[in-house]
């Protein structure tokens, strides 16, 4: 049964896309269950005993067409005698050698400290040089920026003065145009008023002449009537004188 399951799993593709043909597996219920026989292999002869590690394989179907195997090894033996390492033979060290070693260690420590101090001094010198260069660059940048700003301010002031002068000239020209327009309008108004007055004077003179003519006509008519009245009066007077003399 186990061999059939392994064979089925090997013949089945893992990607499940090629549709490889699968050989029919052995039915678990119908096939007779037999205990697997342990196969022994010949081991080389040696003076020491060889310990065999027993293994166990468990098969479990995880999905359709796929199998999962678990290989369980036997637990190692607990009581195993570890080989003992023989201690190294001791060496007799004298006090002078210890002092020399301590002195050499102190010298090495002092030399390492001196090297560290030298490296630290070199790093500090580099840092100071970099900071000095940075300060110089900052100073040069500030000076250049001030010069550029001063130049720009001067150019701005010149442009501003030029613009103000142009605006003043434009305002003067505009004021002159306004004054000319005002004078022309005033002249036009004066001419119109003068024409209007002349027209009124002409109308008044015409009316006056008409009135004088009418008055003269009335005076002539009055004189004519007065003359007629005088003539009638004179005729009446003559008639009365004639009648008085005849009586």
ABEGO torsion letter per residue (X at the ends): XAAAAAAAAAABBAAGAAGBBBBBBBBAAABBBBBBBBBBBBBBBBABBBBBBBBBBBBBBABBGBBBBBBBBBBBBABBBBBBBBBBBBBBBBAAAAAAAAAAAAAAAAAAAAAAAAAAAAAAAAAAAAAAAAAAAAAAAAAAAAAAAAAAAAAAAAAAAAAAAAAAAAAAAAAAAAAAAAAAAAAAAAAAAAAAAAAAAAAAAAAAAAAAAAAAAAAAAAAAAAAAAAAAAAAAAAAAAAAAAAX
